[in-house]
Amino acid sequence: MDPVAAHCQASDVIAEEGSIIIEGPDGVAVTMSPDAAEETAHRLLRAVSEVRASGKISDG
């Protein structure tokens, strides 16, 4: 999947009332259970590793 535009600003992540809230650029907000957030974190790290290994890093 090729993104239309990559953001260079990291999302904010907070724990609140048993949920994880991710607030990103352009008003994006996602609330996840701890299990879903943990799996998402693993998937993000795997994707980052793949992109870095490919050498095709977006300027964002």
C-alpha positions as CSV (number, residue, x, y, z in Angstrom):
1,M,0.0,0.0,0.0
2,D,1.5,3.3,-1.1
3,P,0.5,6.3,1.1
4,V,-0.6,9.5,-0.7
5,A,1.5,11.6,1.7
6,A,3.6,10.6,4.6
7,H,3.5,12.8,7.7
8,C,6.8,13.6,9.4
9,Q,5.1,14.4,12.7
10,A,4.7,11.6,15.2
11,S,1.3,10.8,16.8
12,D,0.5,11.5,20.5
13,V,-0.4,8.4,22.5
14,I,-2.1,8.4,25.9
15,A,-3.6,5.8,28.2
16,E,-7.0,6.9,29.5
17,E,-9.6,4.9,31.4
18,G,-8.3,1.5,30.3
19,S,-8.0,2.5,26.6
20,I,-5.2,3.8,24.4
21,I,-5.9,6.9,22.5
22,I,-3.7,7.8,19.4
23,E,-4.0,11.3,18.1
24,G,-2.3,12.0,14.8
25,P,-1.9,14.7,12.3
26,D,-5.0,16.2,10.5
27,G,-7.3,15.5,13.4
28,V,-6.9,11.7,13.2
29,A,-7.9,10.0,16.5
30,V,-8.2,6.3,17.2
31,T,-9.1,4.6,20.5
32,M,-7.9,1.0,21.0
33,S,-8.0,-1.7,23.6
34,P,-4.6,-2.4,25.2
35,D,-4.3,-5.6,23.2
36,A,-5.1,-4.0,19.9
37,A,-2.7,-1.1,20.6
38,E,0.1,-3.6,21.5
39,E,-0.4,-5.6,18.3
40,T,-0.5,-2.3,16.3
41,A,2.8,-1.3,17.9
42,H,4.4,-4.6,16.8
43,R,3.1,-4.2,13.3
44,L,4.4,-0.6,13.1
45,L,7.8,-1.7,14.2
46,R,7.9,-4.5,11.6
47,A,6.8,-2.1,8.9
48,V,9.5,0.4,9.9
49,S,12.1,-2.3,9.7
50,E,11.0,-3.3,6.3
51,V,11.1,0.3,5.0
52,R,14.5,1.0,6.5
53,A,15.8,-2.3,5.0
54,S,14.5,-1.3,1.6
55,G,16.2,2.0,1.6
56,K,13.1,3.7,0.3
57,I,12.4,6.2,3.1
58,S,9.9,8.9,2.4
59,D,10.8,12.5,3.2
60,G,7.3,13.1,4.6
